[in-house]
């Protein structure tokens, strides 16, 4: 039993010394020598920037479909790919047809159609 206590005392002493000297034993955090590279470099002057393509004017009958409760940006993009860009178009569409073409649940689409009809 005496040997056990001596062993525990020795282990505690080693742990204590290591704890006190941890700053000298472990390397400190490295400080970066330079700034990380930029993901996008903005053009330095307007003359050097490439000509931006002309943006298409939004049609008169375009609504933000994300205003419909339950439609986020991903679903709005899927609906736009199906040719739906307004509340009126969504309200006039068929839930079964959209569910087949988009692989979105029919009940969810039926709920969107109902809510879009209120907004149209």
GROMACS elastic network, one bead per residue, 0.5 to 0.9 nm:
[ bonds ]
;  ai    aj funct       b0    kb
    1     4     6  0.50979   500
    1     5     6  0.65752   500
    1     6     6  0.87984   500
    2     5     6  0.53189   500
    2     6     6  0.63376   500
    2     7     6  0.87206   500
    3     6     6  0.50508   500
    3     7     6  0.61602   500
    3     8     6  0.86772   500
    4     7     6  0.50948   500
    4     8     6  0.62394   500
    4     9     6  0.85986   500
    5     8     6  0.50325   500
    5     9     6  0.60398   500
    5    10     6  0.85153   500
    6     9     6  0.50524   500
    6    10     6  0.61253   500
    6    11     6  0.86449   500
    7    10     6  0.50738   500
    7    11     6  0.61931   500
    7    12     6  0.85674   500
    8    11     6  0.51270   500
    8    12     6  0.60759   500
    8    13     6  0.85239   500
    9    12     6  0.50744   500
    9    13     6  0.60861   500
    9    14     6  0.86894   500
   10    13     6  0.50587   500
   10    14     6  0.62863   500
   10    15     6  0.86589   500
   11    14     6  0.51696   500
   11    15     6  0.61716   500
   11    16     6  0.85105   500
   12    15     6  0.50986   500
   12    16     6  0.59767   500
   12    17     6  0.85723   500
   13    16     6  0.50407   500
   13    17     6  0.61511   500
   13    18     6  0.85208   500
   14    17     6  0.52330   500
   14    18     6  0.60898   500
   14    19     6  0.85215   500
   15    18     6  0.50713   500
   15    19     6  0.60403   500
   15    20     6  0.86464   500
   16    19     6  0.50625   500
   16    20     6  0.62450   500
   16    21     6  0.86306   500
   17    20     6  0.51574   500
   17    21     6  0.61231   500
   17    22     6  0.83571   500
   18    21     6  0.51360   500
   18    22     6  0.56547   500
   18    25     6  0.78965   500
   19    22     6  0.51642   500
   19    23     6  0.84503   500
   20    23     6  0.77261   500
   20    24     6  0.89130   500
   21    24     6  0.54400   500
   21    25     6  0.61474   500
   21    26     6  0.86370   500
   22    26     6  0.57958   500
   23    26     6  0.56091   500
   23    27     6  0.73503   500
   23    28     6  0.74838   500
   24    27     6  0.72859   500
   24    28     6  0.87238   500
   27    30     6  0.84028   500
   30    33     6  0.89117   500
   32    35     6  0.71996   500
   32    36     6  0.85969   500
   34    37     6  0.88694   500
   35    38     6  0.85810   500
   37    40     6  0.88076   500
   38    41     6  0.63148   500
   41    44     6  0.85088   500
   42    45     6  0.87340   500
   42    49     6  0.85262   500
   43    46     6  0.69351   500
   43    47     6  0.86743   500
   43    48     6  0.63562   500
   43    49     6  0.55737   500
   43    50     6  0.88844   500
   44    47     6  0.85432   500
   44    48     6  0.70350   500
   44    49     6  0.79524   500
   45    48     6  0.55779   500
   45    49     6  0.68224   500
   46    49     6  0.53135   500
   46    50     6  0.84786   500
   47    50     6  0.80227   500
   49    52     6  0.83094   500
   51    54     6  0.88822   500
   52    55     6  0.84210   500
   54    57     6  0.89594   500
   55    58     6  0.88395   500
   56    59     6  0.87390   500
   57    60     6  0.89099   500
   58    61     6  0.82061   500
   58    62     6  0.67767   500
   59    62     6  0.57073   500
   60    63     6  0.88001   500
   61    85     6  0.74606   500
   61    86     6  0.61283   500
   61    87     6  0.88282   500
   61    88     6  0.84825   500
   62    65     6  0.87098   500
   62    84     6  0.87984   500
   62    85     6  0.51978   500
   62    87     6  0.80537   500
   63    66     6  0.87141   500
   63    67     6  0.85114   500
   63    85     6  0.60821   500
   63    87     6  0.63178   500
   63    88     6  0.88961   500
   64    67     6  0.59427   500
   64    68     6  0.82580   500
   64    76     6  0.81671   500
   64    85     6  0.76128   500
   64    86     6  0.71707   500
   64    87     6  0.81934   500
   65    68     6  0.57105   500
   65    69     6  0.89511   500
   65    71     6  0.66764   500
   65    72     6  0.79539   500
   65    73     6  0.84100   500
   65    75     6  0.87449   500
   65    76     6  0.58145   500
   65    79     6  0.85770   500
   65    84     6  0.89169   500
   65    85     6  0.70639   500
   65    86     6  0.66951   500
   65    87     6  0.67932   500
   65    90     6  0.88399   500
   65   116     6  0.83125   500
   66    69     6  0.71351   500
   66    70     6  0.76658   500
   66    72     6  0.51180   500
   66    73     6  0.63553   500
   66    75     6  0.82213   500
   66    76     6  0.62390   500
   67    70     6  0.84785   500
   67    71     6  0.72413   500
   67    72     6  0.83166   500
   67   116     6  0.89111   500
   67   119     6  0.88426   500
   68    71     6  0.56710   500
   68    72     6  0.83664   500
   68    87     6  0.84478   500
   68   112     6  0.66871   500
   68   115     6  0.63339   500
   68   116     6  0.63278   500
   68   119     6  0.79825   500
   69    72     6  0.82096   500
   69   112     6  0.74379   500
   69   115     6  0.74210   500
   70    75     6  0.86879   500
   70   108     6  0.81962   500
   70   111     6  0.86277   500
   70   112     6  0.72260   500
   71    74     6  0.77719   500
   71    75     6  0.55757   500
   71    76     6  0.61374   500
   71   112     6  0.75746   500
   72    75     6  0.54722   500
   72    76     6  0.59945   500
   72    77     6  0.85868   500
   73    77     6  0.61127   500
   73    78     6  0.86846   500
   74    77     6  0.51897   500
   74    78     6  0.63843   500
   74    79     6  0.87468   500
   75    79     6  0.61189   500
   75    80     6  0.84947   500
   75   104     6  0.89039   500
   76    79     6  0.50903   500
   76    80     6  0.60989   500
   76    81     6  0.86137   500
   76    84     6  0.86613   500
   76    85     6  0.83237   500
   77    81     6  0.61979   500
   77    82     6  0.87018   500
   78    81     6  0.50779   500
   78    82     6  0.64770   500
   78    83     6  0.89040   500
   78    84     6  0.88473   500
   78   102     6  0.71828   500
   79    82     6  0.50034   500
   79    83     6  0.64793   500
   79    84     6  0.53472   500
   79    85     6  0.72658   500
   79    90     6  0.85701   500
   79    98     6  0.86484   500
   79   102     6  0.79229   500
   80    85     6  0.55715   500
   81    84     6  0.73354   500
   82    85     6  0.88690   500
   82    98     6  0.81207   500
   82   101     6  0.78786   500
   82   102     6  0.76834   500
   83    89     6  0.86829   500
   84    87     6  0.82250   500
   84    88     6  0.89273   500
   84    89     6  0.58454   500
   84    90     6  0.60983   500
   84    93     6  0.87310   500
   85    88     6  0.85697   500
   85    89     6  0.68590   500
   85    90     6  0.76155   500
   86    89     6  0.52863   500
   86    90     6  0.63031   500
   86    91     6  0.85751   500
   86   116     6  0.85289   500
   86   120     6  0.81284   500
   87    90     6  0.51098   500
   87    91     6  0.59745   500
   87    92     6  0.85465   500
   87   113     6  0.82629   500
   87   115     6  0.87269   500
   87   117     6  0.67615   500
   87   118     6  0.86786   500
   87   119     6  0.64596   500
   87   120     6  0.51677   500
   88    91     6  0.50881   500
   88    92     6  0.61696   500
   88    93     6  0.87007   500
   88   116     6  0.69928   500
   88   117     6  0.67762   500
   88   119     6  0.81910   500
   88   120     6  0.51821   500
   89    92     6  0.51892   500
   89    93     6  0.62488   500
   89   116     6  0.87261   500
   89   120     6  0.88576   500
   90    93     6  0.52603   500
   90    94     6  0.83842   500
   90   112     6  0.77923   500
   90   113     6  0.57803   500
   90   116     6  0.63601   500
   90   117     6  0.78019   500
   91    94     6  0.82911   500
   91   112     6  0.79502   500
   91   114     6  0.66670   500
   91   115     6  0.79373   500
   91   116     6  0.53197   500
   91   118     6  0.85466   500
   91   119     6  0.89926   500
   91   120     6  0.75057   500
   92   113     6  0.76178   500
   92   117     6  0.80076   500
   93    97     6  0.79175   500
   93    98     6  0.75061   500
   93   113     6  0.74171   500
   94    97     6  0.53913   500
   94    98     6  0.62732   500
   94    99     6  0.85998   500
   94   109     6  0.88006   500
   94   110     6  0.81604   500
   94   113     6  0.83476   500
   95    98     6  0.52035   500
   95    99     6  0.59655   500
   95   100     6  0.85685   500
   95   106     6  0.58356   500
   95   107     6  0.78614   500
   95   108     6  0.87043   500
   95   109     6  0.56359   500
   95   110     6  0.53339   500
   95   111     6  0.89859   500
   95   113     6  0.74846   500
   96    99     6  0.50986   500
   96   100     6  0.62092   500
   96   101     6  0.86931   500
   96   106     6  0.60455   500
   96   109     6  0.83928   500
   96   110     6  0.84103   500
   97   100     6  0.52294   500
   97   101     6  0.62500   500
   97   102     6  0.85371   500
   97   106     6  0.88032   500
   98   101     6  0.51201   500
   98   102     6  0.57706   500
   98   103     6  0.78338   500
   98   104     6  0.76841   500
   98   106     6  0.76875   500
   98   109     6  0.73869   500
   99   102     6  0.53367   500
   99   103     6  0.52780   500
   99   104     6  0.50990   500
   99   105     6  0.58551   500
   99   106     6  0.50609   500
   99   107     6  0.87279   500
   99   108     6  0.88635   500
   99   109     6  0.69457   500
  100   103     6  0.56019   500
  100   104     6  0.76273   500
  100   105     6  0.87595   500
  100   106     6  0.82454   500
  101   104     6  0.82620   500
  102   105     6  0.86747   500
  103   106     6  0.85113   500
  104   107     6  0.87089   500
  104   108     6  0.72899   500
  104   109     6  0.71322   500
  105   108     6  0.53742   500
  105   109     6  0.64786   500
  105   110     6  0.87623   500
  106   109     6  0.51452   500
  106   110     6  0.60779   500
  106   111     6  0.86105   500
  107   110     6  0.50333   500
  107   111     6  0.62202   500
  107   112     6  0.87054   500
  108   111     6  0.51441   500
  108   112     6  0.63617   500
  108   113     6  0.87517   500
  109   113     6  0.61340   500
  109   114     6  0.86079   500
  110   113     6  0.50585   500
  110   114     6  0.62758   500
  110   115     6  0.87231   500
  111   114     6  0.51636   500
  111   115     6  0.62933   500
  111   116     6  0.85738   500
  112   115     6  0.50942   500
  112   116     6  0.59022   500
  112   117     6  0.84676   500
  113   116     6  0.50474   500
  113   117     6  0.61275   500
  113   118     6  0.87993   500
  114   117     6  0.52327   500
  114   118     6  0.67280   500
  115   118     6  0.52078   500
  115   119     6  0.65900   500
  115   120     6  0.88298   500
  116   119     6  0.50015   500
  116   120     6  0.59812   500
  117   120     6  0.51488   500
